Protein backbone atom coordinates (compact mmCIF):
# COMPACT_ATOMS: atom_id res chain seq x y z
CA UNK A 1 0.00 0.00 0.00
CA UNK A 2 1.22 3.49 -0.84
CA UNK A 3 -0.21 6.85 0.25
CA UNK A 4 0.11 10.36 -1.11
CA UNK A 5 -1.37 13.50 0.47
CA UNK A 6 -2.57 16.50 -1.55
CA UNK A 7 -1.99 20.06 -0.45
CA UNK A 8 -5.61 20.22 0.68
CA UNK A 9 -5.06 17.20 2.94
CA UNK A 10 -6.90 14.61 0.85
CA UNK A 11 -5.19 11.24 0.62
CA UNK A 12 -4.68 9.08 -2.43
CA UNK A 13 -4.20 5.45 -1.45
CA UNK A 14 -2.94 2.72 -3.80
CA UNK A 15 -3.35 -0.90 -2.64
CA UNK A 16 -2.14 -4.05 -4.41
CA UNK A 17 -4.98 -6.57 -4.23
CA UNK A 18 -3.43 -9.00 -6.73
CA UNK A 19 -0.53 -9.35 -9.13
CA UNK A 20 1.84 -9.38 -6.13
CA UNK A 21 3.77 -12.51 -5.24
CA UNK A 22 2.53 -14.00 -8.51
CA UNK A 23 2.01 -12.73 -12.05
CA UNK A 24 -1.72 -13.51 -12.12
CA UNK A 25 -4.80 -12.08 -10.40
CA UNK A 26 -3.93 -8.49 -11.30
CA UNK A 27 -6.02 -6.01 -9.31
CA UNK A 28 -5.04 -2.58 -7.98
CA UNK A 29 -7.26 -0.37 -5.84
CA UNK A 30 -7.00 3.42 -6.08
CA UNK A 31 -8.90 5.43 -3.44
CA UNK A 32 -9.34 9.19 -3.43
CA UNK A 33 -12.01 11.60 -2.23
CA UNK A 34 -14.23 8.82 -0.93
CA UNK A 35 -14.24 7.05 -4.31
CA UNK A 36 -12.74 3.71 -5.27
CA UNK A 37 -11.36 2.70 -8.67
CA UNK A 38 -10.20 -0.84 -9.45
CA UNK A 39 -7.60 -1.22 -12.18
CA UNK A 40 -7.84 -4.75 -13.61
CA UNK A 41 -9.84 -7.59 -12.07
CA UNK A 42 -7.88 -10.71 -12.89
CA UNK A 43 -8.26 -14.39 -12.23
CA UNK A 44 -5.61 -16.28 -10.28
CA UNK A 45 -4.12 -19.06 -12.38
CA UNK A 46 -1.40 -21.66 -12.04
CA UNK A 47 -0.65 -23.51 -8.80
CA UNK A 48 -3.50 -24.62 -6.59
CA UNK A 49 -2.49 -22.26 -3.76
CA UNK A 50 -3.11 -19.35 -6.12
CA UNK A 51 -6.25 -20.72 -7.75
CA UNK A 52 -7.87 -21.17 -4.35
CA UNK A 53 -7.72 -17.40 -3.88
CA UNK A 54 -10.43 -17.06 -6.57
CA UNK A 55 -12.89 -18.58 -4.09
CA UNK A 56 -12.03 -16.19 -1.25
CA UNK A 57 -14.18 -13.07 -0.66
CA UNK A 58 -12.87 -10.06 -2.54
CA UNK A 59 -10.59 -7.80 -0.51
CA UNK A 60 -13.17 -4.96 -0.43
CA UNK A 61 -16.97 -5.18 -0.77
CA UNK A 62 -17.66 -5.07 -4.53
CA UNK A 63 -20.59 -2.68 -4.05
CA UNK A 64 -18.19 -0.04 -2.66
CA UNK A 65 -16.31 0.23 -5.97
CA UNK A 66 -17.25 3.10 -8.27
CA UNK A 67 -15.69 1.73 -11.46
CA UNK A 68 -13.27 -0.79 -12.94
CA UNK A 69 -10.75 -0.16 -15.72
CA UNK A 70 -9.37 -3.17 -17.63
CA UNK A 71 -6.02 -3.00 -19.42
CA UNK A 72 -6.58 -5.98 -21.76
CA UNK A 73 -8.55 -9.15 -22.39
CA UNK A 74 -6.37 -11.87 -20.85
CA UNK A 75 -8.01 -13.76 -17.96
CA UNK A 76 -5.35 -12.78 -15.43
CA UNK A 77 -6.49 -9.18 -15.96
CA UNK A 78 -10.26 -9.50 -16.55
CA UNK A 79 -11.28 -13.06 -15.56
CA UNK A 80 -12.67 -12.26 -12.08
CA UNK A 81 -15.19 -9.69 -13.34
CA UNK A 82 -18.17 -12.12 -13.37
CA UNK A 83 -17.63 -12.85 -9.67
CA UNK A 84 -17.26 -9.15 -8.85
CA UNK A 85 -20.55 -8.29 -10.58
CA UNK A 86 -22.38 -11.31 -9.17
CA UNK A 87 -21.29 -10.27 -5.66
CA UNK A 88 -22.59 -6.72 -5.92
CA UNK A 89 -20.52 -4.46 -8.17
CA UNK A 90 -22.86 -2.16 -10.11
CA UNK A 91 -20.56 0.41 -11.68
CA UNK A 92 -19.17 0.68 -15.21
CA UNK A 93 -16.26 -1.40 -16.53
CA UNK A 94 -14.14 0.85 -18.76
CA UNK A 95 -12.02 -0.63 -21.55
CA UNK A 96 -11.11 -0.01 -25.17
CA UNK A 97 -13.41 -1.22 -27.95
CA UNK A 98 -10.94 -3.99 -28.82
CA UNK A 99 -10.73 -5.19 -25.22
CA UNK A 100 -14.52 -4.97 -24.98
CA UNK A 101 -14.98 -7.35 -27.91
CA UNK A 102 -12.26 -9.79 -26.91
CA UNK A 103 -13.15 -9.86 -23.20
CA UNK A 104 -16.73 -10.82 -24.02
CA UNK A 105 -15.44 -13.88 -25.91
CA UNK A 106 -12.88 -14.77 -23.23
CA UNK A 107 -15.28 -14.47 -20.28
CA UNK A 108 -18.04 -16.52 -21.89
CA UNK A 109 -15.54 -19.23 -22.82
CA UNK A 110 -14.08 -19.22 -19.30
CA UNK A 111 -17.57 -19.49 -17.82
CA UNK A 112 -18.42 -22.41 -20.10
CA UNK A 113 -15.26 -24.24 -19.01
CA UNK A 114 -16.10 -23.59 -15.34
CA UNK A 115 -19.57 -25.06 -15.83
CA UNK A 116 -18.19 -28.03 -17.76
CA UNK A 117 -15.58 -28.82 -15.10
CA UNK A 118 -18.25 -28.72 -12.40
CA UNK A 119 -20.37 -31.16 -14.44
CA UNK A 120 -17.43 -33.53 -14.85
CA UNK A 121 -16.63 -33.36 -11.13
CA UNK A 122 -20.25 -34.15 -10.30
CA UNK A 123 -20.38 -37.06 -12.75
CA UNK A 124 -16.99 -38.43 -11.69
CA UNK A 125 -17.53 -37.94 -7.97
CA UNK A 126 -14.05 -36.53 -7.45
CA UNK A 127 -15.03 -33.26 -5.73
CA UNK A 128 -15.17 -32.76 -1.97
CA UNK A 129 -18.21 -30.53 -2.50
CA UNK A 130 -21.74 -31.76 -3.04
CA UNK A 131 -22.71 -30.53 -5.49
CA UNK A 132 -19.53 -29.09 -7.06
CA UNK A 133 -20.21 -25.58 -8.36
CA UNK A 134 -18.48 -23.48 -11.02
CA UNK A 135 -16.63 -20.36 -9.93
CA UNK A 136 -19.05 -18.50 -12.20
CA UNK A 137 -21.55 -19.30 -14.91
CA UNK A 138 -22.24 -18.04 -18.42
CA UNK A 139 -25.11 -16.00 -16.97
CA UNK A 140 -22.65 -14.36 -14.56
CA UNK A 141 -20.33 -13.57 -17.46
CA UNK A 142 -23.20 -12.01 -19.43
CA UNK A 143 -24.06 -9.76 -16.48
CA UNK A 144 -20.45 -8.58 -16.30
CA UNK A 145 -20.29 -7.95 -20.05
CA UNK A 146 -23.45 -5.83 -19.78
CA UNK A 147 -21.45 -3.38 -17.64
CA UNK A 148 -18.75 -2.83 -20.28
CA UNK A 149 -18.24 0.75 -21.50
CA UNK A 150 -15.84 1.43 -24.38
CA UNK A 151 -13.42 4.36 -24.36
CA UNK A 152 -11.06 5.55 -27.08
CA UNK A 153 -7.34 5.90 -26.61
CA UNK A 154 -6.63 9.38 -25.25
CA UNK A 155 -10.21 9.96 -24.06
CA UNK A 156 -10.49 11.28 -20.51
CA UNK A 157 -12.89 9.28 -18.33
CA UNK A 158 -14.41 10.90 -15.23
CA UNK A 159 -14.71 8.35 -12.44
CA UNK A 160 -15.86 10.65 -9.63
CA UNK A 161 -14.28 12.18 -6.56
CA UNK A 162 -11.68 13.92 -8.72
CA UNK A 163 -10.40 10.67 -10.27
CA UNK A 164 -9.78 10.79 -14.03
CA UNK A 165 -8.47 8.03 -16.30
CA UNK A 166 -6.83 8.04 -19.75
CA UNK A 167 -5.99 4.91 -21.78
CA UNK A 168 -3.02 4.71 -24.14
CA UNK A 169 -1.82 1.91 -26.48
CA UNK A 170 0.34 -0.76 -24.82
CA UNK A 171 1.24 -2.83 -27.92
CA UNK A 172 0.45 -6.17 -26.22
CA UNK A 173 -2.74 -7.55 -27.84
CA UNK A 174 -5.67 -6.03 -29.71
CA UNK A 175 -7.16 -3.31 -27.51
CA UNK A 176 -4.46 -3.47 -24.85
CA UNK A 177 -3.85 -0.26 -22.94
CA UNK A 178 -1.82 1.36 -20.24
CA UNK A 179 -3.89 3.34 -17.71
CA UNK A 180 -3.04 6.77 -16.33
CA UNK A 181 -5.16 7.56 -13.28
CA UNK A 182 -5.06 11.14 -12.00
CA UNK A 183 -6.45 11.75 -8.54
CA UNK A 184 -5.94 15.21 -7.10
CA UNK A 185 -2.21 15.88 -7.36
CA UNK A 186 -1.38 12.19 -7.73
CA UNK A 187 -0.77 10.63 -11.14
CA UNK A 188 -0.41 6.84 -11.23
CA UNK A 189 0.50 4.96 -14.41
CA UNK A 190 -0.44 1.27 -14.71
CA UNK A 191 1.48 -0.25 -17.61
CA UNK A 192 -0.60 -3.41 -18.08
CA UNK A 193 1.24 -5.98 -20.19
CA UNK A 194 3.57 -4.22 -22.62
CA UNK A 195 4.39 -5.32 -26.16
CA UNK A 196 6.27 -3.94 -29.12
CA UNK A 197 6.68 -0.23 -29.53
CA UNK A 198 5.31 -0.66 -33.04
CA UNK A 199 3.35 -3.50 -34.63
CA UNK A 200 1.72 -3.82 -38.07
CA UNK A 201 -1.73 -4.58 -36.58
CA UNK A 202 -1.70 -2.65 -33.30
CA UNK A 203 -1.55 1.13 -32.89
CA UNK A 204 1.96 2.32 -31.99
CA UNK A 205 2.68 2.29 -28.30
CA UNK A 206 2.50 5.79 -26.91
CA UNK A 207 5.27 7.52 -25.01
CA UNK A 208 4.49 7.14 -21.30
CA UNK A 209 2.75 10.16 -19.80
CA UNK A 210 4.19 11.96 -16.79
CA UNK A 211 3.36 10.15 -13.56
CA UNK A 212 4.45 10.34 -9.94
CA UNK A 213 3.96 6.59 -9.40
CA UNK A 214 4.39 3.78 -11.95
CA UNK A 215 3.08 0.24 -11.57
CA UNK A 216 4.78 -1.76 -14.31
CA UNK A 217 4.33 -5.33 -15.53
CA UNK A 218 7.79 -6.92 -15.55
CA UNK A 219 7.00 -10.48 -16.69
CA UNK A 220 8.62 -10.05 -20.11
CA UNK A 221 11.38 -7.67 -19.09
CA UNK A 222 14.20 -10.13 -19.79
CA UNK A 223 13.61 -10.70 -23.50
CA UNK A 224 13.33 -8.88 -26.82
CA UNK A 225 10.58 -9.23 -29.40
CA UNK A 226 11.70 -10.76 -32.71
CA UNK A 227 11.63 -8.56 -35.77
CA UNK A 228 8.39 -8.45 -37.75
CA UNK A 229 8.80 -10.55 -40.88
CA UNK A 230 7.47 -9.49 -44.30
CA UNK A 231 4.75 -12.18 -44.28
CA UNK A 232 3.54 -10.84 -40.94
CA UNK A 233 3.17 -7.42 -42.51
CA UNK A 234 1.07 -8.95 -45.31
CA UNK A 235 -1.15 -10.68 -42.75
CA UNK A 236 -1.49 -7.43 -40.84
CA UNK A 237 -2.64 -5.63 -43.97
CA UNK A 238 -5.28 -8.33 -44.56
CA UNK A 239 -6.47 -8.01 -40.95
CA UNK A 240 -6.80 -4.23 -41.28
CA UNK A 241 -8.77 -4.59 -44.53
CA UNK A 242 -11.11 -7.08 -42.87
CA UNK A 243 -11.73 -4.81 -39.90
CA UNK A 244 -12.38 -1.90 -42.24
CA UNK A 245 -15.04 -3.84 -44.13
CA UNK A 246 -17.17 -4.34 -40.98
CA UNK A 247 -15.15 -6.57 -38.71
CA UNK A 248 -14.62 -10.25 -38.25
CA UNK A 249 -17.34 -12.85 -38.69
CA UNK A 250 -17.08 -16.37 -37.34
CA UNK A 251 -17.05 -18.96 -40.09
CA UNK A 252 -18.05 -21.74 -37.75
CA UNK A 253 -19.40 -22.15 -34.30
CA UNK A 254 -18.50 -25.00 -31.97
CA UNK A 255 -21.28 -26.95 -30.35
CA UNK A 256 -19.95 -28.41 -27.10
CA UNK A 257 -21.07 -31.85 -25.98
CA UNK A 258 -21.14 -31.91 -22.13
CA UNK A 259 -22.32 -35.54 -22.24
CA UNK A 260 -19.18 -36.62 -24.11
CA UNK A 261 -15.88 -35.29 -22.66
CA UNK A 262 -13.55 -34.11 -25.39
CA UNK A 263 -16.22 -34.12 -28.07
CA UNK A 264 -17.21 -31.00 -29.94
CA UNK A 265 -19.20 -30.62 -33.10
CA UNK A 266 -18.31 -27.79 -35.44
CA UNK A 267 -21.25 -26.67 -37.57
CA UNK A 268 -21.77 -23.98 -40.12
CA UNK A 269 -23.49 -20.81 -38.89
CA UNK A 270 -26.53 -21.52 -41.07
CA UNK A 271 -26.93 -25.16 -40.00
CA UNK A 272 -30.13 -26.11 -38.26
CA UNK A 273 -29.81 -27.17 -34.62
CA UNK A 274 -31.49 -30.47 -35.28
CA UNK A 275 -29.24 -31.57 -38.13
CA UNK A 276 -25.54 -32.36 -37.47
CA UNK A 277 -24.83 -31.56 -41.11
CA UNK A 278 -24.26 -28.04 -42.29
CA UNK A 279 -25.48 -26.44 -45.47
CA UNK A 280 -25.01 -28.73 -48.43
CA UNK A 281 -25.27 -31.86 -46.33
CA UNK A 282 -21.62 -31.99 -45.25
CA UNK A 283 -20.93 -33.49 -41.88
CA UNK A 284 -18.44 -31.22 -40.13
CA UNK A 285 -17.05 -33.57 -37.51
CA UNK A 286 -16.86 -37.23 -36.75
CA UNK A 287 -16.17 -38.70 -33.34
CA UNK A 288 -14.58 -37.14 -30.26
CA UNK A 289 -11.77 -34.80 -31.17
CA UNK A 290 -11.63 -35.98 -34.79
CA UNK A 291 -12.90 -33.93 -37.69
CA UNK A 292 -13.34 -35.08 -41.24
CA UNK A 293 -15.36 -33.91 -44.19
CA UNK A 294 -17.54 -36.26 -46.19
CA UNK A 295 -18.28 -35.74 -49.90
CA UNK A 296 -21.26 -33.61 -50.86
CA UNK A 297 -24.35 -35.72 -51.28
CA UNK A 298 -25.74 -35.83 -54.82
CA UNK A 299 -29.32 -34.80 -55.29
CA UNK A 300 -31.67 -37.26 -57.02
CA UNK A 301 -32.11 -36.66 -60.76
C-alpha positions, 0 to 999 in steps of 0.5 A: 500500500502506498499513500500520497497526500494532496496540499488540501489534505486529501489522501490518495491510497494505492493498494495491491490486491493482486498481481503481487507474489505471482504474475496472475490475479492483477487487481489494484485499488485506487482510493481518493475523495471517498471514491474507489477505482479498481484497475484490472480484475484478474483471475488467479491461475497456475498452482492450486495455492493461487487458484484457491484465492479465486474462491475467497471473498474479494478484498473490499466489498464489490458494491463499494467500488465506483468503477473498474478499468481493464487493461486488456482481455487476458483472464489474469487481468479480466477473468474475475469480473463475473464474480465481482458483478455477481457479488454486488458491483454495479458500476461501469467497466471501462475498456477499449473497444478492442478489449470490450470485444475480446473480453466478451469472448474470453469471459463466456468461454471461461464461464463455459469451461467452469460449468463443464468442469463442475459437471465432470466433477459431479459425474466423476464424484471426485469433488469434496463438495456436493454438489460441485459448483463453477466459480461462475456461470455463463449468466454471470459472465453475461451480467459482467459484459453488460457493464462494459463501456468502451473508451477511445485511446486518449479519451479522458474518463471521469470516475468521480471524486476527482479521479480521471483516467486516460488509456493509451496503447500498450502494444500487447494484444488487440485493444491493450492499454496502459492506464493513467489515473489522475487523482488530485495531485497524484498521477499513477500509471499502470502499464498493463502488459507491454508489447512492441513499440510498433506493430503492423496490426496494433496502434503504436505504443505511446510515449508514457505520460508523466506520472508520480507513481508507476506500476509496471508489468515486468514479466517479459522484461528479460527478452526482446521481441523478434523482428516483424517478418514481411509475411507478418506485414502482409497478414497485418494488412489483410487483418486491417482490410477485414476490420475496415469492411465491418469486422470479423465474422465467425465462419463456424461455431462450436457446439460443445457436448457436455455428455461426451468429454472431449467431443465438440461438433463444429457446424456452419453458422446456417446449419439447423440445430437439429441436423448435425450436417451443415449447409449442403449436407456436409458433416463437419465432424466425426467422433470425439476430437476428430474432424473429417469432411464427407463428400457432398451428397448428390441430389436425385435426378 
